[in-house]
Amino acid sequence: MAYVELTKENFEEVITNNDTVVVDYWADWCGPCKSFGPIFEKVSEDFPNAVFAKVDPEKEQEIASWFNIRSIPTLMIFREKVMVFSQPGALPEGALRDVVSKVENLDMVEVHKQVAAQQAEKEKQTPPA
C-alpha cells in the first residue's frame, strides 16, 4: 500500500513522527477523488522520505472539522509538524510532484521563524483573560 489511512487515533502520531506528510481528503463517492487516487499513489512511490496519507472526512469528521475541510479532494502537506500547503481540488501528476518537491526543499528554519512570529503577534492581539 502506497499510503496510510489517517484516523483520529493515529493522526497526531503520524504528523509528529514524520518529516513530510502529504494528506489527501477524499471519499468513495467522489469522482474527482477517484481520478486523483491513482496519481496520489503513483507520486507517493517517488518520495520515499514522505508519508502519503488519506482521510475520509465522512468517517473522520473531527479531523475534517479541525482543518475546515469544505470540499474534496483537498490536499494538505505538513513539514516538521507545520501545515505548509493546503488546496482543494485534484492536481495533475506533474503539479503534485512539483508541490511535494518544493515542500521537501523548504528552508524549515525560516518557516519555523515565521510561525513563531505569527504566534507572537497573535498573542499580542489576544486580550488577557
C-alpha positions in Angstrom: 0.0 0.0 0.0 1.4 3.4 -1.0 -0.4 5.4 1.7 -1.6 5.2 5.3 -5.2 5.8 6.4 -5.3 8.6 8.9 -7.7 8.4 11.8 -8.4 10.4 14.9 -6.3 7.8 16.8 -3.2 8.0 14.6 -3.3 11.5 13.1 -1.1 13.2 15.7 1.4 10.3 15.8 1.8 10.3 12.0 2.2 14.1 11.8 4.6 14.3 14.7 6.8 11.3 13.8 7.4 12.1 10.1 9.2 15.0 8.5 6.8 15.3 5.5 3.2 14.1 5.4 1.1 14.5 2.3 -2.6 14.2 3.1 -5.5 13.6 0.7 -9.0 14.2 1.9 -11.3 12.0 -0.2 -14.4 9.9 -0.3 -15.5 6.8 -2.2 -18.4 8.5 -3.9 -16.3 11.5 -5.2 -15.5 11.2 -8.9 -12.5 13.7 -8.8 -11.2 11.8 -5.7 -11.3 8.5 -7.6 -9.4 10.1 -10.6 -6.8 11.6 -8.2 -6.3 8.4 -6.2 -4.0 6.6 -8.7 -2.0 9.9 -9.3 -1.6 10.2 -5.5 -0.4 6.6 -5.2 1.9 6.8 -8.2 3.6 10.0 -6.9 4.0 8.5 -3.4 6.4 5.9 -4.9 8.8 8.7 -5.9 9.0 10.3 -2.5 10.2 7.5 -0.1 11.0 10.1 2.7 7.5 11.4 2.8 4.4 9.7 4.2 1.4 9.8 1.9 -1.9 9.5 3.9 -5.6 9.6 3.2 -8.5 10.9 5.3 -12.1 10.1 4.6 -13.9 13.2 6.1 -17.2 11.3 6.5 -15.5 8.7 8.8 -13.1 11.2 10.4 -15.4 14.2 11.0 -13.3 15.6 13.8 -10.2 15.8 11.6 -12.2 17.3 8.7 -13.8 19.9 11.1 -10.5 20.8 12.7 -8.9 21.6 9.3 -12.1 23.2 8.0 -12.4 20.8 5.0 -15.3 22.1 2.9 -14.6 20.3 -0.4 -13.0 17.1 -1.6 -10.5 16.2 -2.8 -8.4 18.6 -0.7 -4.6 18.2 -0.5 -2.7 19.2 2.6 1.1 18.9 3.3 2.8 19.0 6.7 6.5 19.5 7.1 8.0 19.2 10.6 4.5 19.4 12.1 3.7 22.7 10.2 1.0 22.7 7.6 2.8 24.3 4.6 0.3 23.6 1.8 -3.5 23.3 1.6 -5.5 23.4 -1.5 -8.9 22.0 -2.6 -9.1 20.2 -5.9 -7.2 17.4 -7.6 -3.8 18.1 -9.0 -2.3 16.7 -12.2 0.6 14.4 -11.7 3.3 16.9 -12.6 1.9 19.6 -10.4 1.7 17.1 -7.4 5.3 16.1 -7.9 6.3 19.8 -8.1 4.5 20.7 -4.9 5.9 17.8 -2.9 9.4 18.6 -4.2 9.1 22.2 -3.2 7.9 21.3 0.2 10.8 18.9 0.7 13.2 21.7 -0.2 11.7 24.4 2.1 14.0 26.2 4.5 12.3 25.0 7.6 14.4 27.2 9.9 12.8 30.2 8.1 9.4 28.6 8.2 9.6 28.0 12.0 10.7 31.6 12.5 7.7 32.9 10.5 5.3 30.6 12.5 6.8 31.9 15.8 6.5 35.5 14.7 2.8 34.9 13.7 2.1 33.3 17.1 3.8 36.1 19.0 1.7 38.7 17.0 -1.5 36.7 17.7 -0.7 36.6 21.4 -0.2 40.4 21.4 -3.7 40.8 19.9 -5.4 38.4 22.3 -6.8 40.3 25.3 -5.8 38.9 28.7 -8.4 36.7 30.4 
